[in-house]
């Protein structure tokens, strides 16, 4: 077996409207509303949104609001993203920091969504 990419993951929220607004207005994801189900789409991935623990089965054994720590790759200069977040009044956990990701050196910014999940936005450094 060989895993090739992440398709989706589930985020459980206690603050549906704030959650959808954060991921769409702040992070630019598209909201997919269908039959009282919600998803956030970006690239070829999506985040399924649940408003109750184990809303759809099977589910994680211990779903918790605010327990995610995820890293999302951006495709524009991190400095521009930092300025955009500041101009939107987003509270940041860090400024621009250097990290090591799955594909090497990157620069990251950390922030939190309305449920307290830690969101890392990163841009990979170009290699010569």
MODASUL-V919122 format. One record per backbone hydrogen bond with DSSP energy under -0.5 kcal/mol. CO is the residue of the C=O (numbers start at 1). NH is the residue of the N-H. E is the energy in kcal/mol with one decimal. If there is no record, write none. Layout:
co | nh | e
CO | NH | E
CO | NH | E
This chain:
co | nh | e
7 | 46 | -1.4
9 | 48 | -2.5
11 | 13 | -0.5
11 | 50 | -2.5
12 | 66 | -0.5
15 | 19 | -2.9
16 | 20 | -2.9
17 | 21 | -2.5
18 | 22 | -2.6
19 | 23 | -2.4
20 | 24 | -2.0
21 | 25 | -2.9
21 | 26 | -0.9
22 | 26 | -1.4
22 | 27 | -1.7
23 | 29 | -2.8
24 | 28 | -0.8
30 | 41 | -3.1
31 | 33 | -0.6
32 | 34 | -0.5
32 | 39 | -1.7
34 | 37 | -1.1
37 | 34 | -2.5
38 | 49 | -2.7
39 | 32 | -3.2
40 | 47 | -2.5
41 | 30 | -2.4
42 | 45 | -2.5
45 | 42 | -2.1
46 | 9 | -1.1
46 | 48 | -0.5
47 | 40 | -2.4
48 | 11 | -2.8
48 | 50 | -0.5
49 | 38 | -0.7
50 | 13 | -2.9
52 | 55 | -1.3
60 | 63 | -0.7
64 | 67 | -1.0
68 | 118 | -2.3
70 | 120 | -3.0
72 | 122 | -2.7
77 | 80 | -0.6
77 | 81 | -1.8
78 | 82 | -2.7
79 | 83 | -2.1
80 | 84 | -2.3
81 | 85 | -2.7
82 | 86 | -2.3
83 | 87 | -2.5
84 | 88 | -1.4
85 | 90 | -2.4
86 | 89 | -1.4
91 | 112 | -0.6
95 | 97 | -0.5
97 | 108 | -3.3
99 | 106 | -2.4
101 | 104 | -1.2
104 | 101 | -3.4
105 | 125 | -2.1
106 | 99 | -2.8
107 | 123 | -2.3
108 | 97 | -2.7
109 | 121 | -3.0
110 | 93 | -2.6
110 | 94 | -1.3
111 | 119 | -3.4
113 | 116 | -2.1
117 | 113 | -1.8
117 | 119 | -0.6
118 | 70 | -2.2
118 | 120 | -0.5
119 | 111 | -2.4
119 | 121 | -0.5
120 | 72 | -3.5
120 | 122 | -0.5
121 | 109 | -2.1
122 | 74 | -3.4
123 | 107 | -2.6
